[in-house]
Amino acid sequence: GLGKTRVIVPMLYTYWRLKKSLVRLNFLSELVSEAFDFAHRRLTASSMFDVQLFQIPFHRDVKVDECRLKVLLDQCEYCVRVGGAVFMTPEARCSLHLKNHELRMLNRRKECDLIN
């Protein structure tokens, strides 16, 4: 209720997008849709900013292979090139992290390298 989603996050995003790195915005799963919709309405309303927003939902039960992970990596690289932002939930981020450990335990090094 203090303006973090509507004021501070967009300000931080505009600062970090100038650094040419992946801007990942973490929101609680209950708030991610509202935050994405608000950012989409405000940040993409003008062609002056040329903002692109992405959501990367991920669950550990998803079967991953090298091809699917390359698509995910390509999306992240594209996001960096266009100065976009990725909206994620802590659950999705943790699931991706745990999937990396799971693949490492299965000696699937190529997939691990793509996740990192």
C-alpha positions as CSV (number, residue, x, y, z in Angstrom):
1,G,0.0,0.0,0.0
2,L,3.0,2.4,-0.1
3,G,3.4,2.6,-3.9
4,K,6.1,0.0,-4.5
5,T,4.4,-1.7,-7.4
6,R,3.1,1.4,-9.1
7,V,6.0,3.9,-8.4
8,I,9.2,2.4,-7.1
9,V,9.3,-0.8,-9.4
10,P,8.8,1.2,-12.6
11,M,11.6,3.6,-11.5
12,L,14.0,0.8,-10.8
13,Y,13.1,-0.9,-14.0
14,T,13.9,2.2,-16.1
15,Y,17.2,2.5,-14.3
16,W,18.2,-1.1,-14.7
17,R,17.2,-1.4,-18.3
18,L,19.9,1.1,-19.1
19,K,22.5,-1.2,-17.7
20,K,21.9,-3.8,-20.5
21,S,21.3,-6.7,-18.2
22,L,18.4,-9.0,-17.6
23,V,15.8,-7.1,-15.5
24,R,14.0,-9.7,-13.5
25,L,11.1,-8.5,-11.4
26,N,10.0,-10.9,-8.6
27,F,6.4,-10.6,-7.4
28,L,4.4,-12.8,-5.1
29,S,2.2,-15.1,-7.2
30,E,-0.9,-13.3,-5.9
31,L,0.5,-10.0,-7.2
32,V,2.3,-10.9,-10.4
33,S,-0.7,-10.6,-12.7
34,E,-1.8,-7.2,-11.3
35,A,1.8,-5.9,-11.5
36,F,2.3,-7.1,-15.0
37,D,-1.0,-5.6,-16.1
38,F,-0.2,-2.3,-14.5
39,A,3.3,-2.2,-16.0
40,H,1.9,-3.1,-19.4
41,R,-0.7,-0.3,-19.3
42,R,1.8,2.3,-18.1
43,L,5.2,1.4,-19.5
44,T,4.0,0.3,-22.9
45,A,1.5,3.1,-23.4
46,S,4.0,5.3,-25.1
47,S,6.3,4.3,-28.0
48,M,8.8,6.7,-26.4
49,F,9.9,4.0,-24.0
50,D,9.7,1.0,-26.4
51,V,9.2,-1.4,-23.4
52,Q,8.6,-5.1,-23.8
53,L,7.5,-7.2,-20.9
54,F,7.7,-10.9,-20.5
55,Q,6.4,-13.5,-18.0
56,I,8.3,-16.7,-17.4
57,P,6.2,-19.2,-15.5
58,F,8.1,-22.3,-14.6
59,H,7.3,-25.4,-12.6
60,R,9.7,-28.2,-11.6
61,D,7.4,-30.9,-13.1
62,V,8.0,-29.5,-16.6
63,K,10.1,-31.9,-18.7
64,V,13.0,-30.0,-20.1
65,D,15.4,-30.8,-22.9
66,E,18.1,-28.9,-24.7
67,C,15.7,-27.5,-27.3
68,R,13.2,-26.1,-24.8
69,L,16.0,-24.6,-22.6
70,K,17.5,-22.9,-25.7
71,V,14.1,-21.3,-26.4
72,L,14.0,-20.0,-22.8
73,L,17.6,-18.7,-23.1
74,D,16.8,-17.1,-26.4
75,Q,13.8,-15.3,-24.8
76,C,16.0,-14.0,-22.0
77,E,18.7,-12.8,-24.5
78,Y,16.0,-11.1,-26.6
79,C,14.7,-9.4,-23.4
80,V,18.1,-8.0,-22.7
81,R,18.6,-6.8,-26.3
82,V,15.3,-4.9,-26.3
83,G,15.6,-3.6,-22.7
84,G,12.6,-5.6,-21.5
85,A,11.7,-6.9,-18.1
86,V,10.9,-10.5,-17.0
87,F,8.2,-10.9,-14.4
88,M,8.6,-14.0,-12.2
89,T,7.3,-15.4,-9.0
90,P,9.7,-16.7,-6.3
91,E,8.1,-20.1,-6.8
92,A,9.1,-20.1,-10.5
93,R,12.6,-18.9,-9.8
94,C,13.1,-21.5,-7.1
95,S,11.7,-24.2,-9.4
96,L,14.1,-23.3,-12.1
97,H,17.0,-23.3,-9.6
98,L,15.9,-26.7,-8.2
99,K,15.5,-28.1,-11.8
100,N,19.2,-27.1,-12.4
101,H,20.2,-29.1,-9.3
102,E,18.1,-32.0,-10.5
103,L,19.7,-32.0,-13.9
104,R,23.1,-31.8,-12.4
105,M,22.4,-34.9,-10.3
106,L,21.4,-36.7,-13.5
107,N,24.6,-35.6,-15.2
108,R,22.8,-33.6,-17.9
109,R,25.5,-31.0,-18.1
110,K,24.3,-29.4,-21.4
111,E,21.0,-28.5,-19.9
112,C,22.6,-27.3,-16.7
113,D,24.8,-24.9,-18.7
114,L,21.8,-23.6,-20.5
115,I,19.9,-22.9,-17.2
116,N,22.9,-21.0,-15.7
